[in-house]
């Protein structure tokens, strides 16, 4: 999924198929797996250089500011080599010994590995794959686009709103690659250019992911790594979603109207036949069957119920120290995993896939999304190496001095800015979150702001970068399908990126002030 580049191998394959065959072998940026493998080795080497140390912990298990002290390292070279060897295993189901704090697969204690998030990602993948197999989502969006075929402004708004909602709740990004064949001809038939279609698709879904509210691949993974509830901070993220989506839609509409009034202002240019199409000639999508209509409503209900189940309602209404209401579910990854698996079965049965079809698509969904899960596991394995070498607190202490003396608003903006280049190196939102949050989240405690605000700053950086990152299938695959050059897309999106950057910083400062 979310995700932009949220690690969907199927989407990456589509992107590769869409691009033209190069005549010479071109260098490609390494995948997230290779980047994380290099980072793992680099961090392991640094454990021999960075001195071990630790903080005192409060009753909630969080580091106490100012209590850092260096300690004697007791790991032999063999111990360190073993940690490197089993780091992916520890990243999946390593257990932390409460007495020593060390993580190993055979320990007795608390789960440190990311197996709960790993299974959650697979469950969401199964649900999404089954939903697409019913044809309900594809046909529903196709019917919407065709119904608005003679009303260009409403078509652009409708597509972007739907994609933004899907992006914010489930990281809908790579899935947009399947809609270029429908939306590009429609926008051309209405007098717009190919860049208008690209803007509606990439920016519509992208701004939704940037403002993720409950996106399991961004907000969910980061919340798990930060040790907070998924629903924490949802109010600010909802406000960002409304404002930033509105601004993005207005920007695309401004460009679309400008091109329609003066075709010479098109940034994508015109290809043979682009201006001869007629909206009336667009094929009429098949109507939704009763099963597909029910499947669409059930998908909407599933995500709405997830939002209800994860929001800490008492804390939102009465304050952070309020006890949970009797009707409050307080669900987390185990319950959400079970919910998506049950929802996948119900959606498949109602959608008419049959027993073999349902089980086959669930397994296929596991396969499509196991890549996202592996990225999370590899990233968590890096934190295990740092934990066992006792250098996590040393790195945290080196940053503590930077946080001390800065205002909470400045710190929140700094988290956003620092994570932008990291998002370029690791375009996988889930891998980036797992890697960054163990350091960033405790810094929020030192800066006096909620950890949820750090999550918002981090996912904003990831979403902002993934609107243009050439390392993502969403951008490069989408441009290939629309036949739009990357340099021209950068010219198109550049002013919007600057505006979004300013708005994000403003929201982060506001969140720090009111927290």
Secondary structure, DSSP 8 states (H G I E B T S, - for coil): -TTTT---HHHHHHHHHHS---SS-------HHHHHHHHHHHHHHHTTTS--EE--B-TTS-B-TT--EE------HHHHHHHHHTHHHHHHH-EE-TTT--EETT--SEE-SSHHHHHHHHHHHHHHHHHHHTTHHHHHHHHHHHHTTT-HHHHHHHHHHHHHHHHHHH---GGGGGGHHHHHHHHHHTT--HHHHHIIIIIHHHHHHHT-SS-IIIIIHHHHHHTS-TTTTHHHHHHHHHHHHHHHHHHHHHHHHHHHH-GGG-SS---TTTTT--GGGS-------HHHHHHHHHHHHHHHHHHHHHS-HHHHHH-TT----TT-----HHHHHHHHHHHHHHHHHHTT-HHHHHHHHHHHHHHHHHHHHHHHHHHHHHHHHHHHTT-HHHHHHHHHHHHTTS-HHHHHHHHHHHHHHHHHH---HHHHHHHHHHHHHHHHHHHTS-HHHHHHHHHHHHHHHTTT-TT-HHHHHHHHHHT--HHHHHHHHHHHHHHHHHHHHHHHHHHHHH-
